[in-house]
Amino acid sequence: MEVLQQYKNNVKTVAAPVYILGPTRQEQAECYTGTEDGDICTNLSYLGKRGVYTTSGGLKIAYLSGIASSEGNTEGNNEWTYGKADAIAVRDSCLASKANMGDFRGIDILLTSQWPFGMQENVKDSSKLVSWLANAVKPRYHFCGLNDEFYESPPYRNLPDKNTQMELATRFVGLASFGNPEKKKHIYALNITPVEKMRVLELIQKTTDEIPSPYTDLSLLTETDNRNTGDKKDDQYFYDMNTYDDNNRRNKRRSNDPSQGQKRARPTFDQEKCWFCLSAGSIEKHLIISVGDHFYLALAKGPITETHILILSITHIQCAALLSEPQWTELVRFKKALTQFYADRDQKVFFYERNFKTGHLQINAIGIDENVAWKIQHVLEDKGEEYSVQLEKVPTLNAPTDLPEKGPYFVAELPDGTVMLTRQMKGFPLHFGREVICADNLLNCEEKADWRQCNGTKEEEDEMVKNFRESFKPYDFTV
């Protein structure tokens, strides 16, 4: 305290801007008195107990100060402890800028006082709340320093979840205390580009020294929270996106209207109930035609024609913009195979993807007779004008990065190589692609624009799948 007072009185100075976390024990708390979320002295700033700090260069840094409350409180009961609500508030702040489910790209840095439980054995006072937070916000770097040991783990791969379908990597670094007699490393320098400015392929790039996530098999919490969940388990409680949001609580204090500050419920996708995940119990496996390493072909449900096919990802991936390089390569192979299949039947193939109000990547492929295929662009433009949707021509798709990385989109690949795309999805009709195909100057079957009007019996579907599979064999690189 005496040394700090010299800096406060400008007897000594801090040479460069320094940002610090809060106290971890009671005797440290007096050093922070009157400095909450503010300057302690020139160039020394207290970030606060919890929150997200964004630098002028765009780096997003999440932080959680102190140690977990030993009394199991939802919130920390003093300046040097935190609880569940504090961890949730940090998580929610990190996700706040996420435009749509699946858009989250992780954050740049997570700073915590405590080590996460599960990172290393025999770490004193490690925290499961920190493990949960790191697992939820997927930082590229996670720094902490209470263990008085330097430890840098190999990067570990975070599993996809409902907030992102990307497998993002985290590097954990534990730092020793400043001036320790063993001269263990207490400082770490890095040059980092903000995640929002990185290409998706760079974010998901794997290295040879990766290890599995240390949190995958952990039961991170074991007690229920009776204020919000009743008999729900804590993992369910923690993934409730509508609880303990700082802005919500402030709004509620300002208004007596119980509707104020309430979030609109977010759509969720249960992979076990997904219509298209190959491992899900709900998939109609009799529709499957061919299975590769990353994709499979299936007869469209309610097909417009007997050769109306879907290209689908085997795993739960939101859209083609999130594909890895090997996944994209196989997608291109399937497209080429289908293009040749239709060409040998005097047809041109039309591909389209709707990344809007769907949780699983699905690309429609359908053959259009050569003599009318040239009309597809005109029909697209007419339908766009009908629904006030502006479609723009974009370069040929050569990589996932040619598609919008964030937010929904509709993209159509025409037989002549023209690509048309829109991100204007407000009021976008879900049957837009089918309406184009079924237009009177293309297939002239407007009654089939709604797939539910085209449902056949299982026997009819079995017959169509069998016929297509046999016809497709000469083009199928998976057999």
ABEGO torsion letter per residue (X at the ends): XAAAAAAAAGABBBABBBBBBBBABAAAAAAABGABGBBABBGBBBAEABEBBBBAAGBBBBBBBEBBBAAGBABBABAABBBAAAAAAAAAAAAAABABBGABAEBABBBBABBBBGABBGBBGBBAAAAAAAAAAGBABBBBAAAGBBBBBBBBBBBBBAABABBBBBBBBBBBBBGBAAGBBABBBBBBBBAAABBAAAAABBBAABBBBAAAABBABABBBAAAAEABBAAAAAABAABGBAAAAAAAAABABAABGBBBBBBBBBAAABAABAABAABBAAABABBBAABBBBBBBGBABAABBBBBBABBBABAAABBAAAAAAAAAAAAAAAAAAAAAGBBBBBBBBBBGBABBBBBBBBBBAAAAAAAAAAAAAAAAAAGBBBBBBBBBABAAABBABEBBBBBBBAAGBBBBBABABGBBAAAAAAAAABAABAGBAAAABAAAABBBAAAAAAAAAAAAAAAAAABAAX
